[in-house]
Amino acid sequence: MLRVAVVGSGPSGVYAAQTLVQQREVPGVRVDVLDRLPAPYGLVRYGVAPDHEKIKSLTGNLRSVLEDDRIRFLGNVEVGGEGLPTARLLELYHAVVYCVGAARDRMLGIPGEELAGVHSATAFVSWYSGHPDAGSFDLGGVRSAVVVGAGNVAVDVTRMLARGVPELEPTDMPQPALGALAESGVRTVTMVARRGPSQAKFTTKELRELGTLPGVGTRVEPAELALDPAYAGGAAAALPAVARRNLEVLRGWAGAGPDGADAAVDAAREIRLRFYLRPVEVLGGPDGRVRGLRFERTAPDGRGGVTGTGAYEDVEAQLVLRSVGYLGVPLPGLPFDAATGTVPHAAGRVVRGGRASVGEYVAGWIKRGPTGVIGTNRPCAKETVSSLLQDAGALARRELPGDPLDALRVAGLRPVEWPGWLSIEAAEEALGRSLGRRSVKIPDWAGLRSAAGIG
């Protein structure tokens, strides 16, 4: 029997486990899916916006995999750092597949970024998603927020800041986050991109949602759209389909398309989409808090990039969220390429000193970088598992010391098995009922561990 540990219970980890037990080349594979958190599903639980019910419903697919008799979920198990050393983990299993994601956000690298009120979009998402590591957000006194970035995460946090509480109450958003948003005085959210609309990374579905929020107007500057050669010069036909659809949506909001007049009229809150602006400085007040952002106007450089024009504009903000990409973080005991934020690998095999390390594998963002959508993890996991199975003959010859779960407990760890997770689910449903809501997330370590029966 081949015993494999998969570190990480998000989509990449679950897809790797599923591929391992469903393949037929090597019979009798058993997989332990380890996670630092007591709860499974990774970014599907802690990264997908709570109002995106369809995407969050993917937990049903992940759940069916983790309920397979050949797969065992072991939460509350940290690997590396203060947890179980990677070398010890490899002693307990024939092979280990690391699917640990990309946990660090990129910085803007501009003066004033350290001011109070400047945060990563990652931190904001973690807060409203109930991640137990998340800090708190005080939105008191925030009238205007700026989101720097033009991807789906930037759209998500923009939408969450602008959306009304009645639409969020049916979600599983933690009560403290819901309360803070209910008391928020945010009236304007400006999402800013340094390049043009045809180069934005958000999907059309996400973009359109911004124009359907009750009581929220959406405004685009026609002059900024006109700077994009694809928008004004008739080159849109050569763009990918998503970019073409995005331009049509923006054209409508600018009052230049079939959707008619500017939707921002008479709205209680407003979303502004700005393009060709590059942040150059965070402006602070005497209290050490952010009061605005200074941007330089950019223009297309004719080679797919942008160049500065020397013209500047200040945008008021008491809250700034940067959403300009993610980086992987080193896992103690594994090699790491700081430039790419990934573990060096060959077809999923970890590479040490220029040679593949048989028995150690990677999948997901720590393998390929923070790219793709949830479904991208399937072929990524399949490639890694294929490499592992090619090594299976040599791996299975090694004797293991016994059930790894016993060794984890001897090491002082307190794993949360599947029944413990089901207890967390039941506790969150009970919490929701007590608040007159549906299931509501428990957002702290103590609460999660207590609900799992290990507190």
C-alpha positions as a LaTeX table, in Angstrom:
\begin{tabular}{lrrr}
\hline
Residue & $x$ (\AA) & $y$ (\AA) & $z$ (\AA) \\
\hline
Met1 & 0.00 & 0.00 & 0.00 \\
Leu2 & 1.24 & 3.47 & $-0.95$ \\
Arg3 & 0.58 & 6.08 & 1.74 \\
Val4 & 0.65 & 9.73 & 0.62 \\
Ala5 & 0.32 & 13.00 & 2.53 \\
Val6 & $-1.22$ & 15.98 & 0.74 \\
Val7 & $-0.49$ & 19.25 & 2.54 \\
Gly8 & $-3.34$ & 21.67 & 1.92 \\
Ser9 & $-7.06$ & 21.00 & 1.58 \\
Gly10 & $-7.92$ & 23.64 & $-0.99$ \\
Pro11 & $-8.85$ & 22.72 & $-4.57$ \\
Ser12 & $-5.30$ & 21.78 & $-5.64$ \\
Gly13 & $-4.85$ & 19.49 & $-2.64$ \\
Val14 & $-8.27$ & 17.86 & $-2.94$ \\
Tyr15 & $-7.87$ & 17.35 & $-6.69$ \\
Ala16 & $-4.47$ & 15.74 & $-6.09$ \\
Ala17 & $-5.99$ & 13.38 & $-3.49$ \\
Gln18 & $-8.87$ & 12.55 & $-5.81$ \\
Thr19 & $-6.56$ & 11.77 & $-8.73$ \\
Leu20 & $-4.42$ & 9.54 & $-6.52$ \\
Val21 & $-7.25$ & 7.33 & $-5.28$ \\
Gln22 & $-9.09$ & 7.17 & $-8.61$ \\
Gln23 & $-6.11$ & 6.09 & $-10.72$ \\
Arg24 & $-5.73$ & 2.38 & $-11.52$ \\
Glu25 & $-2.01$ & 1.98 & $-12.13$ \\
Val26 & $-1.10$ & 1.67 & $-8.43$ \\
Pro27 & $-3.78$ & $-0.08$ & $-6.33$ \\
Gly28 & $-4.31$ & 0.51 & $-2.62$ \\
Val29 & $-3.28$ & 4.16 & $-2.37$ \\
Arg30 & $-4.29$ & 5.87 & 0.88 \\
Val31 & $-4.14$ & 9.64 & 1.26 \\
Asp32 & $-4.08$ & 11.88 & 4.32 \\
Val33 & $-5.03$ & 15.49 & 3.50 \\
Leu34 & $-3.36$ & 17.72 & 6.10 \\
Asp35 & $-4.27$ & 21.34 & 6.71 \\
Arg36 & $-3.04$ & 23.96 & 9.18 \\
Leu37 & $-6.64$ & 25.06 & 9.72 \\
Pro38 & $-9.29$ & 22.96 & 11.48 \\
Ala39 & $-11.60$ & 23.53 & 8.48 \\
Pro40 & $-11.10$ & 22.22 & 4.92 \\
Tyr41 & $-11.55$ & 23.74 & 1.44 \\
Gly42 & $-8.82$ & 26.41 & 1.51 \\
Leu43 & $-9.62$ & 29.47 & $-0.59$ \\
Val44 & $-13.07$ & 28.17 & $-1.48$ \\
Arg45 & $-13.97$ & 28.71 & 2.19 \\
Tyr46 & $-11.63$ & 31.59 & 2.98 \\
Gly47 & $-11.10$ & 33.39 & $-0.33$ \\
Val48 & $-14.34$ & 33.28 & $-2.31$ \\
Ala49 & $-16.60$ & 36.24 & $-1.55$ \\
Pro50 & $-19.54$ & 35.21 & 0.68 \\
Asp51 & $-22.11$ & 36.50 & $-1.83$ \\
His52 & $-20.79$ & 34.21 & $-4.57$ \\
Glu53 & $-23.01$ & 31.27 & $-3.75$ \\
Lys54 & $-22.38$ & 29.41 & $-7.01$ \\
Ile55 & $-18.60$ & 29.30 & $-6.58$ \\
Lys56 & $-18.89$ & 28.50 & $-2.88$ \\
Ser57 & $-21.11$ & 25.56 & $-3.82$ \\
Leu58 & $-17.94$ & 23.89 & $-5.10$ \\
Thr59 & $-17.44$ & 22.82 & $-1.51$ \\
Gly60 & $-19.97$ & 20.09 & $-2.28$ \\
Asn61 & $-17.60$ & 18.60 & $-4.85$ \\
Leu62 & $-14.61$ & 18.92 & $-2.53$ \\
Arg63 & $-16.61$ & 17.43 & 0.30 \\
Ser64 & $-17.49$ & 14.30 & $-1.68$ \\
Val65 & $-13.77$ & 13.71 & $-2.29$ \\
Leu66 & $-12.81$ & 14.16 & 1.36 \\
Glu67 & $-15.56$ & 11.75 & 2.41 \\
Asp68 & $-13.99$ & 8.95 & 0.33 \\
Asp69 & $-12.96$ & 6.04 & 2.57 \\
Arg70 & $-9.48$ & 6.08 & 1.05 \\
Ile71 & $-8.93$ & 9.71 & 2.04 \\
Arg72 & $-8.56$ & 11.07 & 5.58 \\
Phe73 & $-8.82$ & 14.75 & 6.50 \\
Leu74 & $-6.47$ & 15.86 & 9.29 \\
Gly75 & $-6.94$ & 19.53 & 10.12 \\
Asn76 & $-5.17$ & 21.63 & 12.74 \\
Val77 & $-1.85$ & 20.15 & 11.59 \\
Glu78 & 0.86 & 22.68 & 10.77 \\
Val79 & 3.74 & 21.49 & 8.61 \\
Gly80 & 7.03 & 23.38 & 8.83 \\
Gly81 & 7.72 & 26.38 & 11.05 \\
Glu82 & 6.54 & 25.59 & 14.58 \\
Gly83 & 4.71 & 22.51 & 13.36 \\
Leu84 & 5.84 & 19.14 & 12.10 \\
Pro85 & 9.17 & 19.34 & 10.22 \\
Thr86 & 8.97 & 18.42 & 6.55 \\
Ala87 & 11.70 & 15.83 & 7.04 \\
Arg88 & 9.62 & 14.09 & 9.72 \\
Leu89 & 6.55 & 14.14 & 7.49 \\
Leu90 & 8.50 & 12.35 & 4.78 \\
Glu91 & 9.45 & 9.67 & 7.31 \\
Leu92 & 5.76 & 9.01 & 8.02 \\
Tyr93 & 4.61 & 8.77 & 4.39 \\
His94 & 5.95 & 7.26 & 1.19 \\
Ala95 & 5.36 & 10.59 & $-0.57$ \\
Val96 & 4.27 & 14.13 & 0.26 \\
Val97 & 2.48 & 16.53 & $-2.11$ \\
Tyr98 & 2.63 & 20.18 & $-1.03$ \\
Cys99 & $-0.35$ & 22.29 & $-2.12$ \\
Val100 & 0.10 & 25.30 & 0.15 \\
Gly101 & $-0.91$ & 28.16 & $-2.11$ \\
Ala102 & 0.46 & 31.71 & $-2.21$ \\
Ala103 & $-0.17$ & 33.49 & 1.07 \\
Arg104 & 1.68 & 36.80 & 0.68 \\
Asp105 & 0.49 & 39.81 & $-1.29$ \\
Arg106 & 2.67 & 42.07 & $-3.41$ \\
Met107 & 3.41 & 45.58 & $-2.18$ \\
Leu108 & 2.93 & 48.75 & $-4.19$ \\
Gly109 & 6.45 & 49.89 & $-3.27$ \\
Ile110 & 5.55 & 53.57 & $-2.91$ \\
Pro111 & 6.06 & 56.14 & $-0.13$ \\
Gly112 & 3.41 & 56.17 & 2.58 \\
Glu113 & 2.37 & 52.57 & 2.16 \\
Glu114 & 2.96 & 52.00 & 5.88 \\
Leu115 & 0.28 & 54.51 & 6.90 \\
Ala116 & $-2.71$ & 53.38 & 8.95 \\
Gly117 & $-5.63$ & 52.56 & 6.68 \\
Val118 & $-3.50$ & 50.95 & 3.94 \\
His119 & $-4.05$ & 47.20 & 3.71 \\
Ser120 & $-3.80$ & 44.33 & 1.31 \\
Ala121 & $-6.95$ & 43.07 & $-0.35$ \\
Thr122 & $-5.90$ & 39.66 & 0.98 \\
Ala123 & $-6.26$ & 40.89 & 4.56 \\
Phe124 & $-9.67$ & 42.38 & 3.81 \\
Val125 & $-10.87$ & 39.17 & 2.13 \\
Ser126 & $-9.61$ & 37.10 & 5.08 \\
Trp127 & $-11.52$ & 39.36 & 7.46 \\
Tyr128 & $-14.89$ & 39.17 & 5.76 \\
Ser129 & $-14.37$ & 35.46 & 5.01 \\
Gly130 & $-13.79$ & 34.60 & 8.67 \\
His131 & $-10.20$ & 33.37 & 8.45 \\
Pro132 & $-8.94$ & 32.80 & 12.02 \\
Asp133 & $-5.65$ & 34.58 & 11.26 \\
Ala134 & $-7.40$ & 37.74 & 10.06 \\
Gly135 & $-7.22$ & 41.01 & 11.90 \\
Ser136 & $-10.14$ & 43.39 & 12.30 \\
Phe137 & $-11.19$ & 46.33 & 10.13 \\
Asp138 & $-12.58$ & 49.53 & 11.59 \\
Leu139 & $-14.50$ & 51.27 & 8.82 \\
Gly140 & $-15.62$ & 54.13 & 11.04 \\
Gly141 & $-14.80$ & 57.46 & 9.42 \\
Val142 & $-14.22$ & 55.90 & 5.99 \\
Arg143 & $-16.18$ & 57.80 & 3.35 \\
Ser144 & $-14.01$ & 57.05 & 0.35 \\
Ala145 & $-12.03$ & 53.87 & $-0.39$ \\
Val146 & $-9.56$ & 53.18 & $-3.17$ \\
Val147 & $-8.83$ & 49.70 & $-4.49$ \\
Val148 & $-5.64$ & 49.43 & $-6.54$ \\
Gly149 & $-5.83$ & 46.62 & $-9.08$ \\
Ala150 & $-7.96$ & 45.33 & $-11.93$ \\
Gly151 & $-8.44$ & 41.62 & $-11.26$ \\
Asn152 & $-11.31$ & 39.62 & $-9.81$ \\
Val153 & $-10.09$ & 40.08 & $-6.24$ \\
Ala154 & $-10.12$ & 43.86 & $-6.73$ \\
Val155 & $-13.68$ & 43.60 & $-8.07$ \\
Asp156 & $-14.68$ & 41.42 & $-5.10$ \\
Val157 & $-13.48$ & 43.83 & $-2.42$ \\
Thr158 & $-14.95$ & 46.77 & $-4.32$ \\
Arg159 & $-18.31$ & 45.02 & $-4.43$ \\
Met160 & $-18.19$ & 44.05 & $-0.75$ \\
Leu161 & $-17.49$ & 47.65 & 0.28 \\
Ala162 & $-20.37$ & 48.95 & $-1.82$ \\
Arg163 & $-22.95$ & 46.21 & $-1.29$ \\
Gly164 & $-25.80$ & 46.78 & 1.14 \\
Val165 & $-26.08$ & 44.70 & 4.30 \\
Pro166 & $-29.51$ & 43.21 & 3.41 \\
Glu167 & $-27.83$ & 41.34 & 0.55 \\
Leu168 & $-25.07$ & 40.07 & 2.86 \\
Glu169 & $-27.21$ & 38.88 & 5.75 \\
Pro170 & $-28.14$ & 35.59 & 3.98 \\
Thr171 & $-24.44$ & 34.72 & 3.55 \\
Asp172 & $-22.07$ & 33.00 & 5.99 \\
Met173 & $-20.12$ & 36.21 & 6.64 \\
Pro174 & $-18.98$ & 36.41 & 10.30 \\
Gln175 & $-21.18$ & 38.61 & 12.44 \\
Pro176 & $-18.40$ & 41.10 & 13.40 \\
Ala177 & $-17.62$ & 41.77 & 9.72 \\
Leu178 & $-21.30$ & 42.11 & 8.86 \\
Gly179 & $-21.75$ & 44.55 & 11.73 \\
Ala180 & $-18.77$ & 46.66 & 10.66 \\
Leu181 & $-20.06$ & 46.86 & 7.08 \\
Ala182 & $-23.55$ & 47.73 & 8.36 \\
Glu183 & $-22.15$ & 50.70 & 10.28 \\
Ser184 & $-19.82$ & 51.75 & 7.46 \\
Gly185 & $-20.13$ & 55.24 & 6.03 \\
Val186 & $-18.40$ & 54.34 & 2.76 \\
Arg187 & $-20.07$ & 56.21 & $-0.07$ \\
Thr188 & $-17.48$ & 56.06 & $-2.85$ \\
Val189 & $-15.26$ & 53.14 & $-3.89$ \\
Thr190 & $-12.74$ & 53.84 & $-6.63$ \\
Met191 & $-11.06$ & 50.91 & $-8.39$ \\
Val192 & $-7.92$ & 52.03 & $-10.21$ \\
Ala193 & $-5.80$ & 50.33 & $-12.89$ \\
Arg194 & $-2.48$ & 51.54 & $-14.25$ \\
Arg195 & $-3.25$ & 50.17 & $-17.71$ \\
Gly196 & $-6.30$ & 50.27 & $-19.96$ \\
Pro197 & $-9.63$ & 48.44 & $-19.82$ \\
Ser198 & $-8.69$ & 45.99 & $-22.57$ \\
Gln199 & $-5.79$ & 44.77 & $-20.39$ \\
Ala200 & $-7.80$ & 44.32 & $-17.18$ \\
Lys201 & $-7.77$ & 40.83 & $-15.65$ \\
Phe202 & $-11.30$ & 40.72 & $-14.26$ \\
Thr203 & $-13.90$ & 38.49 & $-15.88$ \\
Thr204 & $-17.03$ & 39.91 & $-17.46$ \\
Lys205 & $-19.34$ & 38.17 & $-15.02$ \\
Glu206 & $-17.54$ & 39.78 & $-12.07$ \\
Leu207 & $-17.51$ & 43.16 & $-13.79$ \\
Arg208 & $-21.22$ & 43.12 & $-14.64$ \\
Glu209 & $-22.10$ & 42.44 & $-11.00$ \\
Leu210 & $-20.86$ & 45.90 & $-10.09$ \\
Gly211 & $-23.63$ & 47.39 & $-12.20$ \\
Thr212 & $-26.41$ & 45.36 & $-10.57$ \\
Leu213 & $-25.95$ & 46.27 & $-6.90$ \\
Pro214 & $-29.08$ & 47.86 & $-5.38$ \\
Gly215 & $-28.59$ & 51.53 & $-4.55$ \\
Val216 & $-25.14$ & 51.65 & $-6.16$ \\
Gly217 & $-24.22$ & 53.65 & $-9.25$ \\
Thr218 & $-21.27$ & 52.75 & $-11.48$ \\
Arg219 & $-19.25$ & 55.42 & $-13.27$ \\
Val220 & $-16.53$ & 55.22 & $-15.90$ \\
Glu221 & $-14.64$ & 58.14 & $-17.38$ \\
Pro222 & $-15.23$ & 58.16 & $-21.19$ \\
Ala223 & $-11.94$ & 60.02 & $-21.72$ \\
Glu224 & $-10.01$ & 57.23 & $-20.00$ \\
Leu225 & $-11.71$ & 54.55 & $-22.08$ \\
Ala226 & $-10.84$ & 56.52 & $-25.20$ \\
Leu227 & $-7.13$ & 56.28 & $-24.33$ \\
Asp228 & $-7.25$ & 52.52 & $-24.95$ \\
Pro229 & $-6.33$ & 51.86 & $-28.61$ \\
Ala230 & $-8.57$ & 48.78 & $-28.66$ \\
Tyr231 & $-11.53$ & 50.78 & $-27.38$ \\
Ala232 & $-11.26$ & 53.78 & $-29.68$ \\
Gly233 & $-9.34$ & 52.47 & $-32.65$ \\
Gly234 & $-11.50$ & 49.60 & $-33.80$ \\
Ala235 & $-9.00$ & 46.93 & $-32.73$ \\
Ala236 & $-11.40$ & 45.30 & $-30.26$ \\
Ala237 & $-12.21$ & 42.51 & $-32.72$ \\
Ala238 & $-8.69$ & 41.16 & $-32.29$ \\
Leu239 & $-9.00$ & 40.96 & $-28.50$ \\
Pro240 & $-9.85$ & 37.81 & $-26.54$ \\
Ala241 & $-13.59$ & 37.35 & $-26.04$ \\
Val242 & $-13.47$ & 38.32 & $-22.34$ \\
Ala243 & $-11.74$ & 41.62 & $-23.09$ \\
Arg244 & $-14.24$ & 42.41 & $-25.85$ \\
Arg245 & $-17.17$ & 41.79 & $-23.53$ \\
Asn246 & $-15.56$ & 43.87 & $-20.80$ \\
Leu247 & $-15.23$ & 46.81 & $-23.17$ \\
Glu248 & $-18.90$ & 46.60 & $-24.09$ \\
Val249 & $-19.93$ & 46.65 & $-20.44$ \\
Leu250 & $-17.71$ & 49.66 & $-19.76$ \\
Arg251 & $-18.99$ & 51.40 & $-22.88$ \\
Gly252 & $-22.51$ & 51.10 & $-21.55$ \\
Trp253 & $-21.57$ & 52.52 & $-18.16$ \\
Ala254 & $-19.86$ & 55.44 & $-19.86$ \\
Gly255 & $-23.17$ & 56.26 & $-21.59$ \\
Ala256 & $-21.72$ & 55.38 & $-24.99$ \\
Gly257 & $-23.43$ & 52.06 & $-25.60$ \\
Pro258 & $-26.77$ & 50.27 & $-25.62$ \\
Asp259 & $-27.14$ & 50.41 & $-21.82$ \\
Gly260 & $-27.78$ & 54.14 & $-22.06$ \\
Ala261 & $-27.14$ & 56.85 & $-19.50$ \\
Asp262 & $-24.70$ & 56.93 & $-16.64$ \\
Ala263 & $-25.92$ & 54.55 & $-13.92$ \\
Ala264 & $-24.46$ & 56.63 & $-11.10$ \\
Val265 & $-27.29$ & 59.17 & $-11.03$ \\
Asp266 & $-29.19$ & 59.37 & $-7.71$ \\
Ala267 & $-27.40$ & 56.36 & $-6.19$ \\
Ala268 & $-26.71$ & 56.18 & $-2.44$ \\
Arg269 & $-23.24$ & 54.79 & $-3.10$ \\
Glu270 & $-20.98$ & 54.98 & $-6.10$ \\
Ile271 & $-18.34$ & 52.77 & $-7.71$ \\
Arg272 & $-15.85$ & 54.55 & $-9.94$ \\
Leu273 & $-13.66$ & 52.62 & $-12.36$ \\
Arg274 & $-10.51$ & 54.50 & $-13.32$ \\
Phe275 & $-7.85$ & 53.53 & $-15.86$ \\
Tyr276 & $-4.36$ & 54.68 & $-16.87$ \\
Leu277 & $-3.44$ & 55.85 & $-13.37$ \\
Arg278 & $-0.32$ & 54.60 & $-11.56$ \\
Pro279 & $-0.05$ & 55.04 & $-7.77$ \\
Val280 & 3.06 & 56.98 & $-6.81$ \\
Glu281 & 2.45 & 58.05 & $-3.18$ \\
Val282 & 0.08 & 57.42 & $-0.30$ \\
Leu283 & $-0.88$ & 60.75 & 1.22 \\
Gly284 & $-1.19$ & 60.96 & 4.99 \\
Gly285 & $-2.71$ & 63.33 & 7.48 \\
Pro286 & $-1.27$ & 64.63 & 10.77 \\
Asp287 & $-2.85$ & 61.68 & 12.59 \\
Gly288 & $-0.70$ & 59.19 & 10.65 \\
Arg289 & $-3.65$ & 57.84 & 8.69 \\
Val290 & $-4.15$ & 57.73 & 4.96 \\
Arg291 & $-6.10$ & 60.63 & 3.46 \\
Gly292 & $-5.59$ & 59.92 & $-0.23$ \\
Leu293 & $-3.51$ & 58.51 & $-3.05$ \\
Arg294 & $-1.47$ & 60.40 & $-5.62$ \\
Phe295 & $-1.51$ & 58.91 & $-9.10$ \\
Glu296 & 0.46 & 59.63 & $-12.23$ \\
Arg297 & $-1.49$ & 59.59 & $-15.47$ \\
Thr298 & $-0.14$ & 56.91 & $-17.80$ \\
Ala299 & $-0.57$ & 56.40 & $-21.52$ \\
Pro300 & $-0.13$ & 53.43 & $-23.88$ \\
Asp301 & 3.48 & 53.05 & $-25.00$ \\
Gly302 & 2.65 & 51.21 & $-28.23$ \\
Arg303 & 4.25 & 47.97 & $-27.01$ \\
Gly304 & 1.50 & 46.69 & $-24.71$ \\
Gly305 & 2.69 & 48.64 & $-21.68$ \\
Val306 & 2.27 & 52.15 & $-20.35$ \\
Thr307 & 4.50 & 55.13 & $-19.76$ \\
Gly308 & 4.19 & 58.01 & $-17.32$ \\
Thr309 & 2.99 & 61.38 & $-18.62$ \\
Gly310 & 4.12 & 63.64 & $-15.78$ \\
Ala311 & 0.53 & 64.62 & $-14.97$ \\
Tyr312 & $-0.70$ & 63.82 & $-11.46$ \\
Glu313 & $-4.04$ & 63.48 & $-9.71$ \\
Asp314 & $-4.92$ & 63.06 & $-6.04$ \\
Val315 & $-7.85$ & 60.84 & $-5.05$ \\
Glu316 & $-9.37$ & 61.09 & $-1.58$ \\
Ala317 & $-9.35$ & 57.90 & 0.49 \\
Gln318 & $-9.53$ & 56.94 & 4.15 \\
Leu319 & $-9.04$ & 53.28 & 3.19 \\
Val320 & $-6.68$ & 51.86 & 0.58 \\
Leu321 & $-6.67$ & 48.22 & $-0.47$ \\
Arg322 & $-3.93$ & 46.98 & $-2.77$ \\
Ser323 & $-4.75$ & 44.04 & $-5.04$ \\
Val324 & $-1.73$ & 43.72 & $-7.31$ \\
Gly325 & $-0.91$ & 40.02 & $-7.06$ \\
Tyr326 & 0.31 & 37.33 & $-4.70$ \\
Leu327 & 3.53 & 35.52 & $-3.88$ \\
Gly328 & 4.21 & 32.15 & $-2.34$ \\
Val329 & 6.05 & 32.03 & 0.97 \\
Pro330 & 8.91 & 29.67 & 1.82 \\
Leu331 & 7.99 & 26.50 & 3.66 \\
Pro332 & 10.83 & 25.57 & 6.05 \\
Gly333 & 12.53 & 22.46 & 4.78 \\
Leu334 & 11.69 & 22.96 & 1.11 \\
Pro335 & 13.76 & 24.77 & $-1.54$ \\
Phe336 & 12.26 & 28.07 & $-2.68$ \\
Asp337 & 12.67 & 30.42 & $-5.63$ \\
Ala338 & 12.14 & 33.89 & $-4.20$ \\
Ala339 & 11.90 & 35.48 & $-7.66$ \\
Thr340 & 8.88 & 33.41 & $-8.68$ \\
Gly341 & 7.49 & 32.66 & $-5.23$ \\
Thr342 & 7.42 & 28.95 & $-6.05$ \\
Val343 & 9.15 & 25.70 & $-5.13$ \\
Pro344 & 11.52 & 24.59 & $-7.93$ \\
His345 & 10.15 & 21.46 & $-9.57$ \\
Ala346 & 10.28 & 19.23 & $-12.63$ \\
Ala347 & 6.77 & 18.14 & $-13.67$ \\
Gly348 & 5.74 & 18.47 & $-10.02$ \\
Arg349 & 8.79 & 16.74 & $-8.49$ \\
Val350 & 10.57 & 19.03 & $-6.01$ \\
Val351 & 14.06 & 19.86 & $-7.27$ \\
Arg352 & 16.90 & 20.05 & $-4.75$ \\
Gly353 & 20.37 & 21.05 & $-5.86$ \\
Gly354 & 19.47 & 20.53 & $-9.49$ \\
Arg355 & 18.09 & 17.01 & $-8.97$ \\
Ala356 & 14.53 & 15.79 & $-8.56$ \\
Ser357 & 13.77 & 14.73 & $-5.00$ \\
Val358 & 11.76 & 11.53 & $-5.37$ \\
Gly359 & 9.05 & 11.46 & $-2.72$ \\
Glu360 & 8.48 & 15.23 & $-2.57$ \\
Tyr361 & 6.02 & 16.92 & $-4.93$ \\
Val362 & 4.15 & 20.20 & $-5.41$ \\
Ala363 & 0.85 & 21.23 & $-7.00$ \\
Gly364 & $-1.21$ & 24.41 & $-7.21$ \\
Trp365 & 0.08 & 27.95 & $-6.77$ \\
Ile366 & 3.25 & 26.92 & $-4.93$ \\
Lys367 & 4.09 & 24.97 & $-8.07$ \\
Arg368 & 3.07 & 27.30 & $-10.90$ \\
Gly369 & 2.55 & 30.68 & $-9.22$ \\
Pro370 & $-0.76$ & 32.48 & $-8.52$ \\
Thr371 & $-2.31$ & 31.98 & $-11.95$ \\
Gly372 & $-5.45$ & 30.44 & $-13.34$ \\
Val373 & $-8.88$ & 29.74 & $-11.90$ \\
Ile374 & $-10.08$ & 26.95 & $-9.60$ \\
Gly375 & $-10.40$ & 24.53 & $-12.51$ \\
Thr376 & $-6.76$ & 25.12 & $-13.51$ \\
Asn377 & $-5.79$ & 23.05 & $-10.48$ \\
Arg378 & $-7.11$ & 19.83 & $-12.04$ \\
Pro379 & $-4.56$ & 19.44 & $-14.86$ \\
Cys380 & $-1.86$ & 20.82 & $-12.56$ \\
Ala381 & $-2.61$ & 18.13 & $-9.95$ \\
Lys382 & $-2.87$ & 15.46 & $-12.63$ \\
Glu383 & 0.65 & 16.22 & $-13.90$ \\
Thr384 & 2.07 & 16.03 & $-10.37$ \\
Val385 & 0.28 & 12.79 & $-9.56$ \\
Ser386 & 1.52 & 11.29 & $-12.82$ \\
Ser387 & 5.10 & 11.98 & $-11.73$ \\
Leu388 & 4.40 & 10.49 & $-8.29$ \\
Leu389 & 2.94 & 7.33 & $-9.79$ \\
Gln390 & 6.00 & 6.90 & $-12.01$ \\
Asp391 & 8.05 & 6.86 & $-8.80$ \\
Ala392 & 5.62 & 4.61 & $-6.91$ \\
Gly393 & 7.61 & 1.40 & $-7.30$ \\
Ala394 & 10.67 & 2.83 & $-5.58$ \\
Leu395 & 8.61 & 4.74 & $-3.00$ \\
Ala396 & 6.54 & 1.77 & $-1.83$ \\
Arg397 & 9.62 & $-0.32$ & $-0.97$ \\
Arg398 & 10.31 & 1.87 & 2.05 \\
Glu399 & 8.91 & 0.61 & 5.36 \\
Leu400 & 6.83 & 3.10 & 7.33 \\
Pro401 & 6.69 & 3.26 & 11.14 \\
Gly402 & 2.91 & 2.78 & 11.40 \\
Asp403 & $-0.21$ & 4.95 & 11.27 \\
Pro404 & 0.97 & 8.56 & 10.82 \\
Leu405 & $-1.92$ & 9.79 & 12.95 \\
Asp406 & $-0.36$ & 8.17 & 16.01 \\
Ala407 & 2.96 & 9.85 & 15.29 \\
Leu408 & 1.26 & 13.25 & 14.86 \\
Arg409 & $-0.31$ & 12.90 & 18.29 \\
Val410 & 2.97 & 11.81 & 19.87 \\
Ala411 & 4.51 & 14.97 & 18.39 \\
Gly412 & 2.01 & 17.02 & 20.40 \\
Leu413 & $-0.35$ & 17.83 & 17.52 \\
Arg414 & $-4.12$ & 17.57 & 17.93 \\
Pro415 & $-5.50$ & 16.73 & 14.51 \\
Val416 & $-9.12$ & 17.51 & 13.68 \\
Glu417 & $-10.56$ & 14.56 & 11.81 \\
Trp418 & $-13.67$ & 14.63 & 9.63 \\
Pro419 & $-16.14$ & 14.23 & 12.54 \\
Gly420 & $-14.49$ & 17.27 & 14.16 \\
Trp421 & $-15.09$ & 19.29 & 11.01 \\
Leu422 & $-18.73$ & 18.16 & 10.97 \\
Ser423 & $-18.99$ & 19.45 & 14.54 \\
Ile424 & $-17.68$ & 22.83 & 13.38 \\
Glu425 & $-20.31$ & 22.88 & 10.64 \\
Ala426 & $-23.04$ & 22.10 & 13.17 \\
Ala427 & $-21.78$ & 24.84 & 15.50 \\
Glu428 & $-21.81$ & 27.38 & 12.67 \\
Glu429 & $-25.37$ & 26.42 & 11.75 \\
Ala430 & $-26.40$ & 26.85 & 15.39 \\
Leu431 & $-24.66$ & 30.23 & 15.54 \\
Gly432 & $-26.55$ & 31.33 & 12.43 \\
Arg433 & $-29.89$ & 30.28 & 13.90 \\
Ser434 & $-29.17$ & 32.22 & 17.09 \\
Leu435 & $-28.58$ & 35.35 & 14.98 \\
Gly436 & $-31.61$ & 34.85 & 12.75 \\
Arg437 & $-29.35$ & 34.00 & 9.84 \\
Arg438 & $-28.21$ & 30.93 & 7.98 \\
Ser439 & $-24.93$ & 29.23 & 8.85 \\
Val440 & $-22.43$ & 31.84 & 10.07 \\
Lys441 & $-18.67$ & 31.26 & 10.18 \\
Ile442 & $-16.79$ & 31.02 & 13.44 \\
Pro443 & $-13.90$ & 33.44 & 12.81 \\
Asp444 & $-11.39$ & 32.62 & 15.58 \\
Trp445 & $-9.03$ & 29.78 & 16.47 \\
Ala446 & $-10.45$ & 29.21 & 19.94 \\
Gly447 & $-14.00$ & 28.98 & 18.65 \\
Leu448 & $-13.07$ & 26.58 & 15.84 \\
Arg449 & $-11.05$ & 24.31 & 18.11 \\
Ser450 & $-13.74$ & 24.31 & 20.76 \\
Ala451 & $-16.41$ & 23.41 & 18.19 \\
Ala452 & $-14.19$ & 20.60 & 16.89 \\
Gly453 & $-13.86$ & 19.20 & 20.41 \\
Ile454 & $-10.18$ & 19.93 & 20.92 \\
Gly455 & $-10.43$ & 23.35 & 22.57 \\
\hline
\end{tabular}
